[in-house]
Amino acid sequence: MKKYQLGEFEEIVMLTVAVLHNDAYGVSIKKEIETRLSRSVSVGALQTALKRLEDKGYLKSKEGDTTPERAGRPKKYFQITALGKRAMEFVRETREELWRAIPNVAWDSKMNFEV
């Protein structure tokens, strides 16, 4: 079902938005991903993913209050939409189905490939 496909980074961003719940904005999402996954995230890559997820209808955003620390600019907060939740559930179910399909023998034996 192509309409629910998420790339790996998109999935990580969606999961992080869910983890942060009402505190999911650019900087907090970036810090959470970097802390939890020990993975460097560029602001540009994150902003691109957030925009793409919004365009797909998986996220929605709203502006918060302006703050002096941000030179009067408001933070942009993100929330997962109902469609986004369905997409995440689809990805989770697909992954779990694939994990369940791996035969035990695949884990128990050494892989011998002939070249």
Protein Blocks (a to p, Z undefined) as FASTA:
>chain_A
ZZlgccfklmmmmmmmmmnmmmccfklmmmmmmmmnopacdfklmmmmmmmmmmnopacc
ddddddfklnopacddddddfklmmmmmmmmmmmmmmmmmpcfklmmpccdddZZ
